């Protein structure tokens, strides 16, 4: 499956706006320069007291629909 790797560094305060629904999508720039946009609720499994930080890989299908997100 196609995928894109990117780094996120979202503070707890900023993630609160995602959680409260004020922000619905996350836009990130991949290591290869491509931009990706996905629903903010996909980050919930990765939220800690420090927010959301780390290297991630998003998989998508041939129609560019979300398949999976995982920390790498």
mmCIF file as Biopython writes it, N, C-alpha, C and O atoms, coordinates in Angstrom:
data_model
#
loop_
_atom_site.group_PDB
_atom_site.id
_atom_site.type_symbol
_atom_site.label_atom_id
_atom_site.label_alt_id
_atom_site.label_comp_id
_atom_site.label_asym_id
_atom_site.label_entity_id
_atom_site.label_seq_id
_atom_site.pdbx_PDB_ins_code
_atom_site.Cartn_x
_atom_site.Cartn_y
_atom_site.Cartn_z
_atom_site.occupancy
_atom_site.B_iso_or_equiv
_atom_site.auth_seq_id
_atom_site.auth_asym_id
_atom_site.pdbx_PDB_model_num
ATOM 1   N N  . UNK A ? 1  ? 0.840   -1.180 0.000  1.0 0.0 1  A 1 
ATOM 2   C CA . UNK A ? 1  ? 0.000   0.000  0.000  1.0 0.0 1  A 1 
ATOM 3   C C  . UNK A ? 1  ? 0.884   1.242  0.000  1.0 0.0 1  A 1 
ATOM 4   O O  . UNK A ? 1  ? 1.961   1.248  0.595  1.0 0.0 1  A 1 
ATOM 5   N N  . UNK A ? 2  ? 0.425   2.276  -0.662 1.0 0.0 2  A 1 
ATOM 6   C CA . UNK A ? 2  ? 1.174   3.540  -0.617 1.0 0.0 2  A 1 
ATOM 7   C C  . UNK A ? 2  ? 1.174   4.100  0.799  1.0 0.0 2  A 1 
ATOM 8   O O  . UNK A ? 2  ? 0.236   3.872  1.563  1.0 0.0 2  A 1 
ATOM 9   N N  . UNK A ? 3  ? 2.232   4.836  1.146  1.0 0.0 3  A 1 
ATOM 10  C CA . UNK A ? 3  ? 2.319   5.425  2.475  1.0 0.0 3  A 1 
ATOM 11  C C  . UNK A ? 3  ? 3.147   6.702  2.431  1.0 0.0 3  A 1 
ATOM 12  O O  . UNK A ? 3  ? 3.819   6.998  1.443  1.0 0.0 3  A 1 
ATOM 13  N N  . UNK A ? 4  ? 3.080   7.446  3.521  1.0 0.0 4  A 1 
ATOM 14  C CA . UNK A ? 4  ? 3.872   8.659  3.664  1.0 0.0 4  A 1 
ATOM 15  C C  . UNK A ? 4  ? 4.320   8.749  5.110  1.0 0.0 4  A 1 
ATOM 16  O O  . UNK A ? 4  ? 3.530   8.513  6.024  1.0 0.0 4  A 1 
ATOM 17  N N  . UNK A ? 5  ? 5.593   9.092  5.324  1.0 0.0 5  A 1 
ATOM 18  C CA . UNK A ? 5  ? 6.146   9.246  6.672  1.0 0.0 5  A 1 
ATOM 19  C C  . UNK A ? 5  ? 6.298   10.722 6.984  1.0 0.0 5  A 1 
ATOM 20  O O  . UNK A ? 5  ? 6.666   11.523 6.124  1.0 0.0 5  A 1 
ATOM 21  N N  . UNK A ? 6  ? 6.004   11.072 8.242  1.0 0.0 6  A 1 
ATOM 22  C CA . UNK A ? 6  ? 6.101   12.472 8.658  1.0 0.0 6  A 1 
ATOM 23  C C  . UNK A ? 6  ? 6.314   12.538 10.162 1.0 0.0 6  A 1 
ATOM 24  O O  . UNK A ? 6  ? 6.067   11.571 10.883 1.0 0.0 6  A 1 
ATOM 25  N N  . UNK A ? 7  ? 6.774   13.684 10.620 1.0 0.0 7  A 1 
ATOM 26  C CA . UNK A ? 7  ? 7.002   13.929 12.036 1.0 0.0 7  A 1 
ATOM 27  C C  . UNK A ? 7  ? 5.915   14.861 12.552 1.0 0.0 7  A 1 
ATOM 28  O O  . UNK A ? 7  ? 5.543   15.824 11.881 1.0 0.0 7  A 1 
ATOM 29  N N  . UNK A ? 8  ? 5.403   14.570 13.755 1.0 0.0 8  A 1 
ATOM 30  C CA . UNK A ? 8  ? 4.429   15.447 14.399 1.0 0.0 8  A 1 
ATOM 31  C C  . UNK A ? 8  ? 4.977   15.902 15.748 1.0 0.0 8  A 1 
ATOM 32  O O  . UNK A ? 8  ? 5.632   15.139 16.459 1.0 0.0 8  A 1 
ATOM 33  N N  . UNK A ? 9  ? 4.698   17.144 16.082 1.0 0.0 9  A 1 
ATOM 34  C CA . UNK A ? 9  ? 5.049   17.704 17.378 1.0 0.0 9  A 1 
ATOM 35  C C  . UNK A ? 9  ? 3.906   18.634 17.775 1.0 0.0 9  A 1 
ATOM 36  O O  . UNK A ? 9  ? 3.986   19.849 17.599 1.0 0.0 9  A 1 
ATOM 37  N N  . UNK A ? 10 ? 2.845   18.040 18.312 1.0 0.0 10 A 1 
ATOM 38  C CA . UNK A ? 10 ? 1.629   18.772 18.665 1.0 0.0 10 A 1 
ATOM 39  C C  . UNK A ? 10 ? 1.560   18.864 20.190 1.0 0.0 10 A 1 
ATOM 40  O O  . UNK A ? 10 ? 1.502   17.847 20.881 1.0 0.0 10 A 1 
ATOM 41  N N  . UNK A ? 11 ? 1.567   20.084 20.699 1.0 0.0 11 A 1 
ATOM 42  C CA . UNK A ? 11 ? 1.522   20.301 22.148 1.0 0.0 11 A 1 
ATOM 43  C C  . UNK A ? 11 ? 0.176   19.855 22.711 1.0 0.0 11 A 1 
ATOM 44  O O  . UNK A ? 11 ? -0.803  19.741 21.974 1.0 0.0 11 A 1 
ATOM 45  N N  . UNK A ? 12 ? 0.129   19.604 24.021 1.0 0.0 12 A 1 
ATOM 46  C CA . UNK A ? 12 ? -1.158  19.233 24.639 1.0 0.0 12 A 1 
ATOM 47  C C  . UNK A ? 12 ? -2.219  20.326 24.442 1.0 0.0 12 A 1 
ATOM 48  O O  . UNK A ? 12 ? -3.392  20.022 24.225 1.0 0.0 12 A 1 
ATOM 49  N N  . UNK A ? 13 ? -1.807  21.586 24.518 1.0 0.0 13 A 1 
ATOM 50  C CA . UNK A ? 13 ? -2.745  22.692 24.350 1.0 0.0 13 A 1 
ATOM 51  C C  . UNK A ? 13 ? -3.316  22.722 22.933 1.0 0.0 13 A 1 
ATOM 52  O O  . UNK A ? 13 ? -4.515  22.931 22.748 1.0 0.0 13 A 1 
ATOM 53  N N  . UNK A ? 14 ? -2.468  22.517 21.949 1.0 0.0 14 A 1 
ATOM 54  C CA . UNK A ? 14 ? -2.942  22.507 20.569 1.0 0.0 14 A 1 
ATOM 55  C C  . UNK A ? 14 ? -3.831  21.293 20.312 1.0 0.0 14 A 1 
ATOM 56  O O  . UNK A ? 14 ? -4.849  21.401 19.627 1.0 0.0 14 A 1 
ATOM 57  N N  . UNK A ? 15 ? -3.447  20.131 20.863 1.0 0.0 15 A 1 
ATOM 58  C CA . UNK A ? 15 ? -4.274  18.954 20.643 1.0 0.0 15 A 1 
ATOM 59  C C  . UNK A ? 15 ? -5.667  19.135 21.233 1.0 0.0 15 A 1 
ATOM 60  O O  . UNK A ? 15 ? -6.631  18.568 20.719 1.0 0.0 15 A 1 
ATOM 61  N N  . UNK A ? 16 ? -5.787  19.909 22.295 1.0 0.0 16 A 1 
ATOM 62  C CA . UNK A ? 16 ? -7.087  20.177 22.901 1.0 0.0 16 A 1 
ATOM 63  C C  . UNK A ? 16 ? -8.050  20.780 21.880 1.0 0.0 16 A 1 
ATOM 64  O O  . UNK A ? 16 ? -9.240  20.466 21.900 1.0 0.0 16 A 1 
ATOM 65  N N  . UNK A ? 17 ? -7.556  21.642 20.989 1.0 0.0 17 A 1 
ATOM 66  C CA . UNK A ? 17 ? -8.427  22.210 19.953 1.0 0.0 17 A 1 
ATOM 67  C C  . UNK A ? 17 ? -8.882  21.142 18.967 1.0 0.0 17 A 1 
ATOM 68  O O  . UNK A ? 17 ? -9.991  21.225 18.438 1.0 0.0 17 A 1 
ATOM 69  N N  . UNK A ? 18 ? -8.044  20.141 18.712 1.0 0.0 18 A 1 
ATOM 70  C CA . UNK A ? 18 ? -8.457  19.008 17.875 1.0 0.0 18 A 1 
ATOM 71  C C  . UNK A ? 18 ? -9.533  18.204 18.604 1.0 0.0 18 A 1 
ATOM 72  O O  . UNK A ? 18 ? -10.567 17.858 18.034 1.0 0.0 18 A 1 
ATOM 73  N N  . UNK A ? 19 ? -9.262  17.917 19.877 1.0 0.0 19 A 1 
ATOM 74  C CA . UNK A ? 19 ? -10.162 17.098 20.678 1.0 0.0 19 A 1 
ATOM 75  C C  . UNK A ? 19 ? -11.537 17.746 20.821 1.0 0.0 19 A 1 
ATOM 76  O O  . UNK A ? 19 ? -12.557 17.058 20.777 1.0 0.0 19 A 1 
ATOM 77  N N  . UNK A ? 20 ? -11.567 19.060 20.991 1.0 0.0 20 A 1 
ATOM 78  C CA . UNK A ? 20 ? -12.822 19.770 21.177 1.0 0.0 20 A 1 
ATOM 79  C C  . UNK A ? 20 ? -13.568 19.992 19.863 1.0 0.0 20 A 1 
ATOM 80  O O  . UNK A ? 20 ? -14.695 20.488 19.866 1.0 0.0 20 A 1 
ATOM 81  N N  . UNK A ? 21 ? -12.956 19.634 18.758 1.0 0.0 21 A 1 
ATOM 82  C CA . UNK A ? 21 ? -13.617 19.745 17.467 1.0 0.0 21 A 1 
ATOM 83  C C  . UNK A ? 21 ? -13.427 21.069 16.762 1.0 0.0 21 A 1 
ATOM 84  O O  . UNK A ? 21 ? -13.971 21.273 15.677 1.0 0.0 21 A 1 
ATOM 85  N N  . UNK A ? 22 ? -12.662 21.976 17.356 1.0 0.0 22 A 1 
ATOM 86  C CA . UNK A ? 22 ? -12.400 23.258 16.719 1.0 0.0 22 A 1 
ATOM 87  C C  . UNK A ? 22 ? -11.562 23.064 15.450 1.0 0.0 22 A 1 
ATOM 88  O O  . UNK A ? 22 ? -11.691 23.817 14.485 1.0 0.0 22 A 1 
ATOM 89  N N  . UNK A ? 23 ? -10.719 22.061 15.469 1.0 0.0 23 A 1 
ATOM 90  C CA . UNK A ? 23 ? -9.893  21.708 14.310 1.0 0.0 23 A 1 
ATOM 91  C C  . UNK A ? 23 ? -10.223 20.263 13.969 1.0 0.0 23 A 1 
ATOM 92  O O  . UNK A ? 23 ? -10.154 19.386 14.830 1.0 0.0 23 A 1 
ATOM 93  N N  . UNK A ? 24 ? -10.578 20.018 12.730 1.0 0.0 24 A 1 
ATOM 94  C CA . UNK A ? 24 ? -11.003 18.664 12.341 1.0 0.0 24 A 1 
ATOM 95  C C  . UNK A ? 24 ? -9.944  17.857 11.606 1.0 0.0 24 A 1 
ATOM 96  O O  . UNK A ? 24 ? -9.994  16.627 11.603 1.0 0.0 24 A 1 
ATOM 97  N N  . UNK A ? 25 ? -8.989  18.535 10.985 1.0 0.0 25 A 1 
ATOM 98  C CA . UNK A ? 25 ? -7.983  17.839 10.181 1.0 0.0 25 A 1 
ATOM 99  C C  . UNK A ? 25 ? -6.577  18.214 10.593 1.0 0.0 25 A 1 
ATOM 100 O O  . UNK A ? 25 ? -6.320  19.313 11.084 1.0 0.0 25 A 1 
ATOM 101 N N  . UNK A ? 26 ? -5.685  17.285 10.383 1.0 0.0 26 A 1 
ATOM 102 C CA . UNK A ? 26 ? -4.258  17.502 10.583 1.0 0.0 26 A 1 
ATOM 103 C C  . UNK A ? 26 ? -3.626  17.549 9.198  1.0 0.0 26 A 1 
ATOM 104 O O  . UNK A ? 26 ? -3.921  16.714 8.343  1.0 0.0 26 A 1 
ATOM 105 N N  . UNK A ? 27 ? -2.766  18.516 8.986  1.0 0.0 27 A 1 
ATOM 106 C CA . UNK A ? 27 ? -2.009  18.602 7.741  1.0 0.0 27 A 1 
ATOM 107 C C  . UNK A ? 27 ? -0.542  18.506 8.102  1.0 0.0 27 A 1 
ATOM 108 O O  . UNK A ? 27 ? -0.047  19.263 8.937  1.0 0.0 27 A 1 
ATOM 109 N N  . UNK A ? 28 ? 0.150   17.576 7.475  1.0 0.0 28 A 1 
ATOM 110 C CA . UNK A ? 28 ? 1.568   17.366 7.755  1.0 0.0 28 A 1 
ATOM 111 C C  . UNK A ? 28 ? 2.332   17.269 6.447  1.0 0.0 28 A 1 
ATOM 112 O O  . UNK A ? 28 ? 1.772   16.928 5.405  1.0 0.0 28 A 1 
ATOM 113 N N  . UNK A ? 29 ? 3.608   17.571 6.519  1.0 0.0 29 A 1 
ATOM 114 C CA . UNK A ? 29 ? 4.486   17.443 5.361  1.0 0.0 29 A 1 
ATOM 115 C C  . UNK A ? 29 ? 5.363   16.228 5.553  1.0 0.0 29 A 1 
ATOM 116 O O  . UNK A ? 29 ? 6.060   16.098 6.560  1.0 0.0 29 A 1 
ATOM 117 N N  . UNK A ? 30 ? 5.322   15.344 4.581  1.0 0.0 30 A 1 
ATOM 118 C CA . UNK A ? 30 ? 6.094   14.114 4.647  1.0 0.0 30 A 1 
ATOM 119 C C  . UNK A ? 30 ? 7.576   14.352 4.476  1.0 0.0 30 A 1 
ATOM 120 O O  . UNK A ? 30 ? 7.996   15.417 4.024  1.0 0.0 30 A 1 
ATOM 121 N N  . UNK A ? 31 ? 8.360   13.369 4.836  1.0 0.0 31 A 1 
ATOM 122 C CA . UNK A ? 31 ? 9.817   13.440 4.689  1.0 0.0 31 A 1 
ATOM 123 C C  . UNK A ? 31 ? 10.227  13.673 3.240  1.0 0.0 31 A 1 
ATOM 124 O O  . UNK A ? 31 ? 11.297  14.218 2.970  1.0 0.0 31 A 1 
ATOM 125 N N  . UNK A ? 32 ? 9.372   13.257 2.312  1.0 0.0 32 A 1 
ATOM 126 C CA . UNK A ? 32 ? 9.669   13.412 0.887  1.0 0.0 32 A 1 
ATOM 127 C C  . UNK A ? 32 ? 9.074   14.693 0.298  1.0 0.0 32 A 1 
ATOM 128 O O  . UNK A ? 32 ? 9.152   14.905 -0.912 1.0 0.0 32 A 1 
ATOM 129 N N  . UNK A ? 33 ? 8.478   15.552 1.138  1.0 0.0 33 A 1 
ATOM 130 C CA . UNK A ? 33 ? 7.937   16.824 0.670  1.0 0.0 33 A 1 
ATOM 131 C C  . UNK A ? 33 ? 6.457   16.803 0.325  1.0 0.0 33 A 1 
ATOM 132 O O  . UNK A ? 33 ? 5.854   17.858 0.128  1.0 0.0 33 A 1 
ATOM 133 N N  . UNK A ? 34 ? 5.860   15.609 0.247  1.0 0.0 34 A 1 
ATOM 134 C CA . UNK A ? 34 ? 4.421   15.543 -0.022 1.0 0.0 34 A 1 
ATOM 135 C C  . UNK A ? 34 ? 3.652   15.999 1.205  1.0 0.0 34 A 1 
ATOM 136 O O  . UNK A ? 34 ? 4.105   15.829 2.337  1.0 0.0 34 A 1 
ATOM 137 N N  . UNK A ? 35 ? 2.478   16.584 0.966  1.0 0.0 35 A 1 
ATOM 138 C CA . UNK A ? 35 ? 1.611   16.992 2.072  1.0 0.0 35 A 1 
ATOM 139 C C  . UNK A ? 35 ? 0.487   15.985 2.208  1.0 0.0 35 A 1 
ATOM 140 O O  . UNK A ? 35 ? -0.002  15.433 1.221  1.0 0.0 35 A 1 
ATOM 141 N N  . UNK A ? 36 ? 0.086   15.755 3.454  1.0 0.0 36 A 1 
ATOM 142 C CA . UNK A ? 36 ? -0.984  14.816 3.728  1.0 0.0 36 A 1 
ATOM 143 C C  . UNK A ? 36 ? -1.963  15.472 4.702  1.0 0.0 36 A 1 
ATOM 144 O O  . UNK A ? 36 ? -1.565  16.215 5.600  1.0 0.0 36 A 1 
ATOM 145 N N  . UNK A ? 37 ? -3.235  15.186 4.508  1.0 0.0 37 A 1 
ATOM 146 C CA . UNK A ? 37 ? -4.286  15.684 5.394  1.0 0.0 37 A 1 
ATOM 147 C C  . UNK A ? 37 ? -5.139  14.503 5.818  1.0 0.0 37 A 1 
ATOM 148 O O  . UNK A ? 37 ? -5.528  13.676 4.993  1.0 0.0 37 A 1 
ATOM 149 N N  . UNK A ? 38 ? -5.432  14.428 7.127  1.0 0.0 38 A 1 
ATOM 150 C CA . UNK A ? 38 ? -6.235  13.325 7.631  1.0 0.0 38 A 1 
ATOM 151 C C  . UNK A ? 38 ? -7.043  13.800 8.839  1.0 0.0 38 A 1 
ATOM 152 O O  . UNK A ? 38 ? -6.706  14.819 9.442  1.0 0.0 38 A 1 
ATOM 153 N N  . UNK A ? 39 ? -8.106  13.073 9.199  1.0 0.0 39 A 1 
ATOM 154 C CA . UNK A ? 39 ? -8.954  13.471 10.331 1.0 0.0 39 A 1 
ATOM 155 C C  . UNK A ? 39 ? -8.173  13.468 11.645 1.0 0.0 39 A 1 
ATOM 156 O O  . UNK A ? 39 ? -7.438  12.524 11.938 1.0 0.0 39 A 1 
ATOM 157 N N  . UNK A ? 40 ? -8.337  14.518 12.422 1.0 0.0 40 A 1 
ATOM 158 C CA . UNK A ? 40 ? -7.611  14.653 13.690 1.0 0.0 40 A 1 
ATOM 159 C C  . UNK A ? 40 ? -7.935  13.535 14.661 1.0 0.0 40 A 1 
ATOM 160 O O  . UNK A ? 40 ? -7.091  13.179 15.483 1.0 0.0 40 A 1 
ATOM 161 N N  . UNK A ? 41 ? -9.126  12.975 14.592 1.0 0.0 41 A 1 
ATOM 162 C CA . UNK A ? 41 ? -9.477  11.910 15.544 1.0 0.0 41 A 1 
ATOM 163 C C  . UNK A ? 41 ? -8.627  10.658 15.367 1.0 0.0 41 A 1 
ATOM 164 O O  . UNK A ? 41 ? -8.611  9.802  16.251 1.0 0.0 41 A 1 
ATOM 165 N N  . UNK A ? 42 ? -7.927  10.532 14.258 1.0 0.0 42 A 1 
ATOM 166 C CA . UNK A ? 42 ? -7.036  9.373  14.041 1.0 0.0 42 A 1 
ATOM 167 C C  . UNK A ? 42 ? -5.824  9.416  14.966 1.0 0.0 42 A 1 
ATOM 168 O O  . UNK A ? 42 ? -5.117  8.418  15.105 1.0 0.0 42 A 1 
ATOM 169 N N  . UNK A ? 43 ? -5.578  10.561 15.601 1.0 0.0 43 A 1 
ATOM 170 C CA . UNK A ? 43 ? -4.433  10.692 16.501 1.0 0.0 43 A 1 
ATOM 171 C C  . UNK A ? 43 ? -4.733  10.253 17.930 1.0 0.0 43 A 1 
ATOM 172 O O  . UNK A ? 43 ? -3.809  10.115 18.732 1.0 0.0 43 A 1 
ATOM 173 N N  . UNK A ? 44 ? -5.978  10.034 18.260 1.0 0.0 44 A 1 
ATOM 174 C CA . UNK A ? 44 ? -6.341  9.721  19.653 1.0 0.0 44 A 1 
ATOM 175 C C  . UNK A ? 44 ? -5.516  8.606  20.286 1.0 0.0 44 A 1 
ATOM 176 O O  . UNK A ? 44 ? -5.126  8.739  21.446 1.0 0.0 44 A 1 
ATOM 177 N N  . UNK A ? 45 ? -5.232  7.514  19.580 1.0 0.0 45 A 1 
ATOM 178 C CA . UNK A ? 45 ? -4.443  6.444  20.222 1.0 0.0 45 A 1 
ATOM 179 C C  . UNK A ? 45 ? -3.011  6.867  20.579 1.0 0.0 45 A 1 
ATOM 180 O O  . UNK A ? 45 ? -2.334  6.175  21.340 1.0 0.0 45 A 1 
ATOM 181 N N  . UNK A ? 46 ? -2.551  7.991  20.039 1.0 0.0 46 A 1 
ATOM 182 C CA . UNK A ? 46 ? -1.161  8.404  20.215 1.0 0.0 46 A 1 
ATOM 183 C C  . UNK A ? 46 ? -0.988  9.581  21.168 1.0 0.0 46 A 1 
ATOM 184 O O  . UNK A ? 46 ? 0.131   10.058 21.358 1.0 0.0 46 A 1 
ATOM 185 N N  . UNK A ? 47 ? -2.070  10.054 21.766 1.0 0.0 47 A 1 
ATOM 186 C CA . UNK A ? 47 ? -2.011  11.220 22.645 1.0 0.0 47 A 1 
ATOM 187 C C  . UNK A ? 47 ? -1.459  10.827 24.013 1.0 0.0 47 A 1 
ATOM 188 O O  . UNK A ? 47 ? -1.888  9.841  24.611 1.0 0.0 47 A 1 
ATOM 189 N N  . UNK A ? 48 ? -0.493  11.622 24.498 1.0 0.0 48 A 1 
ATOM 190 C CA . UNK A ? 48 ? 0.059   11.458 25.842 1.0 0.0 48 A 1 
ATOM 191 C C  . UNK A ? 48 ? -0.058  12.800 26.569 1.0 0.0 48 A 1 
ATOM 192 O O  . UNK A ? 48 ? -0.597  13.764 26.024 1.0 0.0 48 A 1 
ATOM 193 N N  . UNK A ? 49 ? 0.441   12.853 27.778 1.0 0.0 49 A 1 
ATOM 194 C CA . UNK A ? 49 ? 0.447   14.112 28.525 1.0 0.0 49 A 1 
ATOM 195 C C  . UNK A ? 49 ? 1.300   15.171 27.829 1.0 0.0 49 A 1 
ATOM 196 O O  . UNK A ? 49 ? 1.128   16.367 28.062 1.0 0.0 49 A 1 
ATOM 197 N N  . UNK A ? 50 ? 2.219   14.725 26.975 1.0 0.0 50 A 1 
ATOM 198 C CA . UNK A ? 50 ? 3.084   15.645 26.229 1.0 0.0 50 A 1 
ATOM 199 C C  . UNK A ? 50 ? 2.489   16.035 24.881 1.0 0.0 50 A 1 
ATOM 200 O O  . UNK A ? 50 ? 3.140   16.740 24.110 1.0 0.0 50 A 1 
ATOM 201 N N  . UNK A ? 51 ? 1.285   15.600 24.581 1.0 0.0 51 A 1 
ATOM 202 C CA . UNK A ? 51 ? 0.665   15.875 23.285 1.0 0.0 51 A 1 
ATOM 203 C C  . UNK A ? 51 ? 0.871   14.702 22.346 1.0 0.0 51 A 1 
ATOM 204 O O  . UNK A ? 51 ? 0.783   13.542 22.750 1.0 0.0 51 A 1 
ATOM 205 N N  . UNK A ? 52 ? 1.144   15.015 21.098 1.0 0.0 52 A 1 
ATOM 206 C CA . UNK A ? 52 ? 1.413   13.978 20.091 1.0 0.0 52 A 1 
ATOM 207 C C  . UNK A ? 52 ? 2.759   14.304 19.465 1.0 0.0 52 A 1 
ATOM 208 O O  . UNK A ? 52 ? 2.915   15.313 18.777 1.0 0.0 52 A 1 
ATOM 209 N N  . UNK A ? 53 ? 3.719   13.437 19.715 1.0 0.0 53 A 1 
ATOM 210 C CA . UNK A ? 53 ? 5.066   13.672 19.195 1.0 0.0 53 A 1 
ATOM 211 C C  . UNK A ? 53 ? 5.627   12.364 18.647 1.0 0.0 53 A 1 
ATOM 212 O O  . UNK A ? 53 ? 5.404   11.288 19.202 1.0 0.0 53 A 1 
ATOM 213 N N  . UNK A ? 54 ? 6.359   12.485 17.549 1.0 0.0 54 A 1 
ATOM 214 C CA . UNK A ? 54 ? 7.031   11.319 17.017 1.0 0.0 54 A 1 
ATOM 215 C C  . UNK A ? 54 ? 6.938   11.209 15.506 1.0 0.0 54 A 1 
ATOM 216 O O  . UNK A ? 54 ? 6.375   12.068 14.828 1.0 0.0 54 A 1 
ATOM 217 N N  . UNK A ? 55 ? 7.496   10.147 15.010 1.0 0.0 55 A 1 
ATOM 218 C CA . UNK A ? 55 ? 7.514   9.835  13.589 1.0 0.0 55 A 1 
ATOM 219 C C  . UNK A ? 55 ? 6.344   8.892  13.308 1.0 0.0 55 A 1 
ATOM 220 O O  . UNK A ? 55 ? 6.141   7.914  14.027 1.0 0.0 55 A 1 
ATOM 221 N N  . UNK A ? 56 ? 5.585   9.191  12.270 1.0 0.0 56 A 1 
ATOM 222 C CA . UNK A ? 56 ? 4.394   8.421  11.935 1.0 0.0 56 A 1 
ATOM 223 C C  . UNK A ? 56 ? 4.420   8.021  10.470 1.0 0.0 56 A 1 
ATOM 224 O O  . UNK A ? 56 ? 5.088   8.640  9.642  1.0 0.0 56 A 1 
ATOM 225 N N  . UNK A ? 57 ? 3.668   6.961  10.179 1.0 0.0 57 A 1 
ATOM 226 C CA . UNK A ? 57 ? 3.479   6.533  8.795  1.0 0.0 57 A 1 
ATOM 227 C C  . UNK A ? 57 ? 1.990   6.352  8.560  1.0 0.0 57 A 1 
ATOM 228 O O  . UNK A ? 57 ? 1.312   5.628  9.289  1.0 0.0 57 A 1 
ATOM 229 N N  . UNK A ? 58 ? 1.502   7.016  7.541  1.0 0.0 58 A 1 
ATOM 230 C CA . UNK A ? 58 ? 0.096   6.916  7.173  1.0 0.0 58 A 1 
ATOM 231 C C  . UNK A ? 58 ? -0.008  6.100  5.902  1.0 0.0 58 A 1 
ATOM 232 O O  . UNK A ? 58 ? 0.633   6.418  4.900  1.0 0.0 58 A 1 
ATOM 233 N N  . UNK A ? 59 ? -0.807  5.057  5.937  1.0 0.0 59 A 1 
ATOM 234 C CA . UNK A ? 59 ? -1.057  4.237  4.750  1.0 0.0 59 A 1 
ATOM 235 C C  . UNK A ? 59 ? -2.381  4.653  4.145  1.0 0.0 59 A 1 
ATOM 236 O O  . UNK A ? 59 ? -3.332  4.974  4.857  1.0 0.0 59 A 1 
ATOM 237 N N  . UNK A ? 60 ? -2.433  4.644  2.822  1.0 0.0 60 A 1 
ATOM 238 C CA . UNK A ? 60 ? -3.661  4.977  2.113  1.0 0.0 60 A 1 
ATOM 239 C C  . UNK A ? 60 ? -3.801  4.063  0.908  1.0 0.0 60 A 1 
ATOM 240 O O  . UNK A ? 60 ? -2.826  3.465  0.453  1.0 0.0 60 A 1 
ATOM 241 N N  . UNK A ? 61 ? -5.025  3.958  0.392  1.0 0.0 61 A 1 
ATOM 242 C CA . UNK A ? 61 ? -5.248  3.080  -0.750 1.0 0.0 61 A 1 
ATOM 243 C C  . UNK A ? 61 ? -5.000  3.830  -2.058 1.0 0.0 61 A 1 
ATOM 244 O O  . UNK A ? 61 ? -4.609  4.997  -2.041 1.0 0.0 61 A 1 
ATOM 245 N N  . UNK A ? 62 ? -5.224  3.168  -3.178 1.0 0.0 62 A 1 
ATOM 246 C CA . UNK A ? 62 ? -4.959  3.775  -4.486 1.0 0.0 62 A 1 
ATOM 247 C C  . UNK A ? 62 ? -5.880  4.956  -4.771 1.0 0.0 62 A 1 
ATOM 248 O O  . UNK A ? 62 ? -5.598  5.756  -5.664 1.0 0.0 62 A 1 
ATOM 249 N N  . UNK A ? 63 ? -6.976  5.077  -4.025 1.0 0.0 63 A 1 
ATOM 250 C CA . UNK A ? 63 ? -7.885  6.217  -4.170 1.0 0.0 63 A 1 
ATOM 251 C C  . UNK A ? 63 ? -7.592  7.302  -3.142 1.0 0.0 63 A 1 
ATOM 252 O O  . UNK A ? 63 ? -8.387  8.224  -2.958 1.0 0.0 63 A 1 
ATOM 253 N N  . UNK A ? 64 ? -6.441  7.189  -2.471 1.0 0.0 64 A 1 
ATOM 254 C CA . UNK A ? 64 ? -5.988  8.158  -1.466 1.0 0.0 64 A 1 
ATOM 255 C C  . UNK A ? 64 ? -6.889  8.207  -0.242 1.0 0.0 64 A 1 
ATOM 256 O O  . UNK A ? 64 ? -6.992  9.247  0.407  1.0 0.0 64 A 1 
ATOM 257 N N  . UNK A ? 65 ? -7.540  7.101  0.082  1.0 0.0 65 A 1 
ATOM 258 C CA . UNK A ? 65 ? -8.377  6.999  1.270  1.0 0.0 65 A 1 
ATOM 259 C C  . UNK A ? 65 ? -7.567  6.394  2.416  1.0 0.0 65 A 1 
ATOM 260 O O  . UNK A ? 65 ? -6.748  5.498  2.208  1.0 0.0 65 A 1 
ATOM 261 N N  . UNK A ? 66 ? -7.805  6.890  3.612  1.0 0.0 66 A 1 
ATOM 262 C CA . UNK A ? 66 ? -7.107  6.447  4.809  1.0 0.0 66 A 1 
ATOM 263 C C  . UNK A ? 66 ? -7.237  4.937  5.010  1.0 0.0 66 A 1 
ATOM 264 O O  . UNK A ? 66 ? -8.324  4.375  4.873  1.0 0.0 66 A 1 
ATOM 265 N N  . UNK A ? 67 ? -6.109  4.283  5.337  1.0 0.0 67 A 1 
ATOM 266 C CA . UNK A ? 67 ? -6.105  2.857  5.672  1.0 0.0 67 A 1 
ATOM 267 C C  . UNK A ? 67 ? -5.632  2.678  7.112  1.0 0.0 67 A 1 
ATOM 268 O O  . UNK A ? 67 ? -6.309  2.029  7.909  1.0 0.0 67 A 1 
ATOM 269 N N  . UNK A ? 68 ? -4.474  3.249  7.451  1.0 0.0 68 A 1 
ATOM 270 C CA . UNK A ? 68 ? -3.923  3.059  8.799  1.0 0.0 68 A 1 
ATOM 271 C C  . UNK A ? 68 ? -2.916  4.157  9.126  1.0 0.0 68 A 1 
ATOM 272 O O  . UNK A ? 68 ? -2.308  4.759  8.241  1.0 0.0 68 A 1 
ATOM 273 N N  . UNK A ? 69 ? -2.760  4.397  10.428 1.0 0.0 69 A 1 
ATOM 274 C CA . UNK A ? 69 ? -1.745  5.319  10.926 1.0 0.0 69 A 1 
ATOM 275 C C  . UNK A ? 69 ? -1.016  4.616  12.046 1.0 0.0 69 A 1 
ATOM 276 O O  . UNK A ? 69 ? -1.638  4.056  12.948 1.0 0.0 69 A 1 
ATOM 277 N N  . UNK A ? 70 ? 0.309   4.645  11.989 1.0 0.0 70 A 1 
ATOM 278 C CA . UNK A ? 70 ? 1.085   4.014  13.056 1.0 0.0 70 A 1 
ATOM 279 C C  . UNK A ? 70 ? 2.344   4.839  13.345 1.0 0.0 70 A 1 
ATOM 280 O O  . UNK A ? 70 ? 2.892   5.526  12.483 1.0 0.0 70 A 1 
ATOM 281 N N  . UNK A ? 71 ? 2.765   4.731  14.596 1.0 0.0 71 A 1 
ATOM 282 C CA . UNK A ? 71 ? 4.025   5.380  15.007 1.0 0.0 71 A 1 
ATOM 283 C C  . UNK A ? 71 ? 5.158   4.462  14.571 1.0 0.0 71 A 1 
ATOM 284 O O  . UNK A ? 71 ? 5.077   3.244  14.730 1.0 0.0 71 A 1 
ATOM 285 N N  . UNK A ? 72 ? 6.210   5.051  14.023 1.0 0.0 72 A 1 
ATOM 286 C CA . UNK A ? 72 ? 7.373   4.249  13.585 1.0 0.0 72 A 1 
ATOM 287 C C  . UNK A ? 72 ? 8.622   4.649  14.340 1.0 0.0 72 A 1 
ATOM 288 O O  . UNK A ? 72 ? 9.691   4.086  14.107 1.0 0.0 72 A 1 
#
